[in-house]
Amino acid sequence: MGMNREILRIAVPNIVSNITVPIMGIVGTMIAGHLGDSVATIGALAIGVSIFNFIYWNCSFIRMGTSGITAQAYGAGDRRTTTLMLARAMIVSIVVGVAIVVLQRPLGALALRMMNGGEMVADYLYARVWAVPAGVMLFGLNGWLTGMQNAIIPMVVAIIVNVIHIVCSLWFAFPLGMGIVGIAYASVVAQWTGVAITAAITWWHYGRGLVRIAWAEVWDVGAMREFFSINRDIIIRTLCIVASYTFFTAASARMDDPTILAVNTILLELFTLFSYMSDGFAFAAEALTGRFIGSRDGRSLRDCVKKCMVWCAVICVLYVGLYVGWWRELLGLFVEDGAENTAQIMEYAGRYIGWIVVIPVAASWPFMMDGIMVGATQSRIMRNSMLWATAAYFLLFFTLEPLIGNDALWLAFTSYMFLRGVFQYFMSERLRAVYRQAEE
């Protein structure tokens, strides 16, 4: 029971934190669905959110690269390395965030052209871009806190940030009449508030445990080479994820029927509910894997991996039951009853809902494998497995799309989710390569 308690101590706060993210997305989609033409507004928001997902997912290397090394240092009792990792994460976060703001016009023009975004998408993009530096800094802070085995601070901040975002979205969009741009500015207010709160709580909680460091140590060539070597592989891996998700929205937008984009967007939000729940246990696996490797505790590592897999299977069963029994009620949250296109959206959703039932089964194991590999800093395996899974994704889509249309997109996406876990399992010698790290 001790290991289950440790897993839940980290997983439950992360689940709460993660669930607030899709709730924010769901609320945004619901607001968009009540702003005039549901199909056009939901589609514009979907494209805008996809562009920022592209940005944020490509910056997630900061979180993952920080958490694995920090967790191993925490397990080894190395306070100097944990302090240095916090400094490095913050420096990299600030540089990346500021660069994106400075380059917003050329990057935005490219994104709009690639995603076939119109004026409504452009307005959303150039308003929300001011939240990016704050969002990237939160990646660095949360990655460090995960490595320090602390899931409470990110949970508290995530709740505050998302409550602020929801309240401001409703206020800006309706009483102030800002529409979809109001949702974007709500992100700016919420993200910067989150950075201020996280920094203050982190300093209050960990200030005494941090050691004095010199800037020469922060920029140590060997340590930075390791940090960026891990991050290079994670960046490539993340680019594959972003390409897959972004292509999913782009392919939906390019299909002949515009209703498909709205339906695919809503169904993907339902899948997101599952993915963020599963990621809670993946984060627990990430933190504990790094910790047990750092402390050279092979027995606890094996026990942790086994129990995390069981918990992930339980979540999978719960979500399959939820989607099978209540998918109509869940979809009803996204569209206004009696509004134009509502009946058509529900009809189309019924054709493809089976994929949302299947995906949790295909994706639960891969999510857990991601967490284990991040904690073990096995970035090369993560990179290579994702390259192969992404290649299979595009091959399946372009081969089958002329034959089965939108079903080809869902089949390719589901296969991509499943294969990334299979490849990681065998590339890690059925996890033996990870276990050896704790036994050397």
FENTACOR-V109734 format. One record per backbone hydrogen bond with DSSP energy under -1.0 kcal/mol. NH is the residue of the N-H (numbers start at 1). CO is the residue of the C=O. E is the energy in kcal/mol with one decimal. If there is no record, write none. Layout:
BEGIN
nh=NH co=CO e=E
nh=NH co=CO e=E
END
This chain:
BEGIN
nh=5 co=1 e=-2.2
nh=6 co=2 e=-1.9
nh=7 co=3 e=-2.7
nh=8 co=4 e=-2.7
nh=9 co=5 e=-2.2
nh=10 co=6 e=-1.2
nh=11 co=7 e=-3.3
nh=12 co=8 e=-2.2
nh=14 co=10 e=-1.4
nh=15 co=11 e=-2.8
nh=16 co=12 e=-2.4
nh=17 co=13 e=-2.6
nh=18 co=14 e=-3.2
nh=19 co=15 e=-2.9
nh=20 co=16 e=-1.3
nh=21 co=18 e=-1.1
nh=22 co=18 e=-1.1
nh=23 co=19 e=-1.7
nh=24 co=20 e=-1.9
nh=25 co=21 e=-2.0
nh=26 co=22 e=-3.2
nh=27 co=23 e=-2.8
nh=28 co=24 e=-2.2
nh=29 co=25 e=-2.4
nh=30 co=26 e=-2.7
nh=31 co=27 e=-2.7
nh=32 co=28 e=-2.5
nh=33 co=29 e=-2.1
nh=34 co=31 e=-1.3
nh=35 co=32 e=-1.5
nh=41 co=37 e=-2.5
nh=42 co=38 e=-2.7
nh=43 co=39 e=-2.1
nh=44 co=40 e=-2.2
nh=45 co=41 e=-2.5
nh=46 co=42 e=-2.5
nh=47 co=43 e=-2.1
nh=48 co=44 e=-2.4
nh=49 co=45 e=-3.1
nh=50 co=46 e=-2.2
nh=51 co=47 e=-1.9
nh=52 co=48 e=-1.7
nh=53 co=49 e=-2.6
nh=54 co=50 e=-2.2
nh=55 co=51 e=-1.6
nh=56 co=52 e=-3.2
nh=57 co=53 e=-3.0
nh=58 co=54 e=-1.4
nh=62 co=59 e=-1.7
nh=64 co=60 e=-2.3
nh=65 co=61 e=-2.9
nh=66 co=62 e=-1.4
nh=67 co=63 e=-2.5
nh=68 co=64 e=-1.7
nh=70 co=66 e=-2.3
nh=71 co=67 e=-2.7
nh=72 co=68 e=-2.0
nh=73 co=69 e=-2.2
nh=74 co=70 e=-2.7
nh=75 co=71 e=-2.5
nh=76 co=72 e=-1.6
nh=77 co=74 e=-1.2
nh=78 co=73 e=-2.9
nh=79 co=77 e=-1.1
nh=82 co=78 e=-1.6
nh=83 co=79 e=-2.1
nh=84 co=80 e=-2.5
nh=85 co=81 e=-2.6
nh=86 co=82 e=-1.5
nh=87 co=83 e=-2.0
nh=88 co=84 e=-2.7
nh=89 co=85 e=-2.4
nh=90 co=86 e=-2.0
nh=91 co=87 e=-2.3
nh=92 co=88 e=-2.4
nh=93 co=89 e=-2.2
nh=94 co=90 e=-2.4
nh=95 co=91 e=-2.2
nh=96 co=92 e=-2.4
nh=97 co=93 e=-2.7
nh=98 co=94 e=-2.4
nh=99 co=95 e=-2.0
nh=100 co=96 e=-1.8
nh=101 co=97 e=-1.7
nh=102 co=98 e=-2.5
nh=103 co=99 e=-2.0
nh=104 co=101 e=-1.4
nh=107 co=103 e=-2.3
nh=108 co=104 e=-2.7
nh=109 co=105 e=-2.5
nh=110 co=106 e=-2.1
nh=111 co=107 e=-2.4
nh=112 co=108 e=-2.6
nh=113 co=109 e=-2.0
nh=114 co=110 e=-2.4
nh=115 co=111 e=-2.4
nh=117 co=112 e=-2.3
nh=122 co=118 e=-2.1
nh=123 co=119 e=-2.4
nh=124 co=120 e=-1.8
nh=125 co=121 e=-2.7
nh=126 co=122 e=-2.4
nh=128 co=124 e=-2.4
nh=129 co=125 e=-1.6
nh=131 co=128 e=-2.5
nh=132 co=129 e=-1.3
nh=135 co=131 e=-2.4
nh=136 co=132 e=-2.6
nh=137 co=133 e=-2.0
nh=138 co=134 e=-2.0
nh=139 co=135 e=-1.4
nh=140 co=136 e=-1.7
nh=141 co=137 e=-2.5
nh=142 co=138 e=-2.8
nh=143 co=139 e=-2.4
nh=144 co=140 e=-1.9
nh=145 co=141 e=-2.3
nh=146 co=142 e=-2.3
nh=147 co=143 e=-2.0
nh=148 co=144 e=-1.6
nh=149 co=146 e=-1.8
nh=150 co=145 e=-2.8
nh=155 co=151 e=-1.4
nh=156 co=152 e=-2.7
nh=157 co=153 e=-2.5
nh=158 co=154 e=-2.6
nh=159 co=155 e=-2.3
nh=160 co=156 e=-2.1
nh=161 co=157 e=-3.2
nh=162 co=158 e=-2.4
nh=163 co=159 e=-2.2
nh=164 co=160 e=-2.4
nh=165 co=161 e=-2.3
nh=166 co=162 e=-2.5
nh=167 co=163 e=-2.6
nh=168 co=164 e=-2.7
nh=169 co=165 e=-2.5
nh=170 co=166 e=-2.3
nh=171 co=167 e=-2.3
nh=172 co=168 e=-3.4
nh=173 co=169 e=-2.5
nh=174 co=170 e=-1.9
nh=176 co=171 e=-2.1
nh=178 co=172 e=-2.7
nh=179 co=173 e=-1.3
nh=181 co=178 e=-1.2
nh=184 co=180 e=-1.2
nh=185 co=181 e=-2.3
nh=186 co=182 e=-1.8
nh=187 co=183 e=-1.2
nh=188 co=184 e=-1.3
nh=189 co=185 e=-2.1
nh=190 co=186 e=-2.4
nh=191 co=187 e=-2.8
nh=192 co=188 e=-1.9
nh=193 co=189 e=-1.7
nh=194 co=190 e=-2.1
nh=195 co=191 e=-2.0
nh=196 co=192 e=-1.9
nh=197 co=193 e=-2.2
nh=198 co=194 e=-2.7
nh=199 co=195 e=-2.6
nh=200 co=196 e=-1.9
nh=201 co=197 e=-2.6
nh=202 co=198 e=-2.7
nh=203 co=199 e=-2.2
nh=204 co=200 e=-2.1
nh=205 co=201 e=-2.6
nh=206 co=202 e=-3.0
nh=207 co=203 e=-1.8
nh=209 co=206 e=-1.0
nh=210 co=206 e=-1.0
nh=217 co=214 e=-1.1
nh=218 co=214 e=-1.5
nh=219 co=215 e=-1.9
nh=220 co=217 e=-1.5
nh=224 co=220 e=-2.9
nh=225 co=221 e=-2.3
nh=226 co=222 e=-1.9
nh=227 co=223 e=-2.5
nh=228 co=224 e=-2.9
nh=229 co=225 e=-2.1
nh=230 co=226 e=-2.3
nh=231 co=227 e=-2.2
nh=232 co=228 e=-2.4
nh=233 co=229 e=-1.6
nh=234 co=230 e=-2.1
nh=235 co=231 e=-2.9
nh=236 co=232 e=-2.1
nh=237 co=233 e=-2.5
nh=238 co=234 e=-3.1
nh=239 co=235 e=-2.8
nh=240 co=236 e=-1.6
nh=241 co=237 e=-1.7
nh=242 co=238 e=-3.1
nh=243 co=239 e=-2.8
nh=244 co=240 e=-2.1
nh=245 co=241 e=-2.6
nh=246 co=242 e=-3.1
nh=247 co=243 e=-2.3
nh=248 co=244 e=-1.7
nh=249 co=245 e=-1.8
nh=250 co=246 e=-2.8
nh=251 co=247 e=-3.5
nh=252 co=248 e=-1.8
nh=253 co=249 e=-2.4
nh=254 co=250 e=-1.5
nh=260 co=257 e=-1.5
nh=262 co=258 e=-1.1
nh=263 co=259 e=-2.5
nh=264 co=260 e=-3.0
nh=265 co=261 e=-2.1
nh=266 co=262 e=-2.0
nh=267 co=263 e=-2.7
nh=268 co=264 e=-2.2
nh=269 co=265 e=-1.5
nh=270 co=266 e=-1.5
nh=271 co=267 e=-1.9
nh=272 co=268 e=-2.0
nh=273 co=269 e=-1.3
nh=274 co=270 e=-1.0
nh=275 co=271 e=-2.5
nh=276 co=272 e=-2.5
nh=277 co=273 e=-1.2
nh=278 co=274 e=-2.6
nh=279 co=275 e=-2.2
nh=282 co=278 e=-1.8
nh=283 co=279 e=-2.9
nh=284 co=280 e=-1.4
nh=285 co=281 e=-2.4
nh=286 co=282 e=-2.4
nh=287 co=283 e=-2.7
nh=288 co=284 e=-2.6
nh=289 co=285 e=-2.5
nh=290 co=286 e=-1.9
nh=291 co=287 e=-2.0
nh=292 co=288 e=-2.8
nh=293 co=289 e=-2.1
nh=294 co=290 e=-2.5
nh=295 co=291 e=-2.0
nh=297 co=292 e=-2.8
nh=301 co=297 e=-1.8
nh=302 co=298 e=-2.2
nh=303 co=299 e=-2.1
nh=304 co=300 e=-2.7
nh=305 co=301 e=-2.4
nh=306 co=302 e=-2.2
nh=307 co=303 e=-2.3
nh=308 co=304 e=-2.5
nh=309 co=305 e=-1.9
nh=310 co=306 e=-1.5
nh=311 co=307 e=-2.3
nh=312 co=308 e=-2.2
nh=313 co=309 e=-1.8
nh=314 co=310 e=-1.9
nh=315 co=311 e=-2.1
nh=316 co=312 e=-2.0
nh=317 co=313 e=-2.1
nh=318 co=314 e=-2.1
nh=319 co=315 e=-2.2
nh=320 co=316 e=-2.3
nh=321 co=317 e=-2.1
nh=322 co=318 e=-1.9
nh=323 co=319 e=-2.8
nh=324 co=320 e=-2.4
nh=325 co=321 e=-2.2
nh=326 co=322 e=-2.4
nh=330 co=326 e=-2.1
nh=331 co=327 e=-2.5
nh=332 co=328 e=-1.8
nh=333 co=330 e=-1.2
nh=334 co=331 e=-1.7
nh=339 co=336 e=-1.9
nh=342 co=339 e=-1.7
nh=345 co=341 e=-2.6
nh=346 co=342 e=-2.3
nh=347 co=343 e=-2.1
nh=348 co=344 e=-2.5
nh=349 co=345 e=-2.4
nh=350 co=346 e=-1.7
nh=352 co=348 e=-1.0
nh=353 co=349 e=-1.2
nh=355 co=352 e=-1.4
nh=357 co=353 e=-1.2
nh=358 co=354 e=-1.7
nh=359 co=355 e=-2.5
nh=362 co=358 e=-1.6
nh=363 co=359 e=-2.5
nh=364 co=360 e=-1.7
nh=367 co=363 e=-2.0
nh=368 co=364 e=-1.4
nh=369 co=365 e=-2.3
nh=370 co=366 e=-2.1
nh=371 co=367 e=-1.6
nh=372 co=368 e=-2.0
nh=373 co=369 e=-2.4
nh=374 co=370 e=-2.2
nh=375 co=371 e=-2.2
nh=376 co=372 e=-1.9
nh=377 co=374 e=-1.3
nh=378 co=373 e=-2.4
nh=379 co=377 e=-1.5
nh=382 co=378 e=-1.7
nh=383 co=379 e=-2.5
nh=384 co=380 e=-2.7
nh=385 co=381 e=-2.5
nh=386 co=382 e=-1.7
nh=387 co=383 e=-2.1
nh=388 co=384 e=-1.9
nh=389 co=385 e=-2.2
nh=390 co=386 e=-2.5
nh=391 co=387 e=-2.0
nh=392 co=388 e=-2.0
nh=393 co=389 e=-1.9
nh=394 co=390 e=-2.2
nh=395 co=391 e=-2.2
nh=396 co=392 e=-2.5
nh=397 co=393 e=-2.1
nh=398 co=394 e=-2.5
nh=399 co=395 e=-1.6
nh=400 co=396 e=-2.3
nh=401 co=397 e=-2.8
nh=403 co=400 e=-1.3
nh=404 co=400 e=-2.7
nh=405 co=401 e=-2.0
nh=407 co=404 e=-1.5
nh=408 co=405 e=-1.4
nh=410 co=406 e=-1.8
nh=411 co=407 e=-2.6
nh=412 co=408 e=-2.4
nh=413 co=409 e=-2.1
nh=414 co=410 e=-2.5
nh=415 co=411 e=-2.4
nh=416 co=412 e=-2.2
nh=417 co=413 e=-1.9
nh=418 co=414 e=-2.0
nh=419 co=415 e=-2.9
nh=420 co=416 e=-1.5
nh=422 co=418 e=-1.7
nh=423 co=419 e=-2.9
nh=424 co=420 e=-1.6
nh=425 co=421 e=-2.2
nh=426 co=422 e=-2.0
nh=427 co=423 e=-2.6
nh=428 co=424 e=-1.6
nh=429 co=426 e=-1.6
nh=430 co=425 e=-2.3
nh=432 co=429 e=-1.4
nh=433 co=428 e=-2.3
nh=435 co=431 e=-2.1
nh=436 co=432 e=-2.1
nh=440 co=436 e=-1.4
END
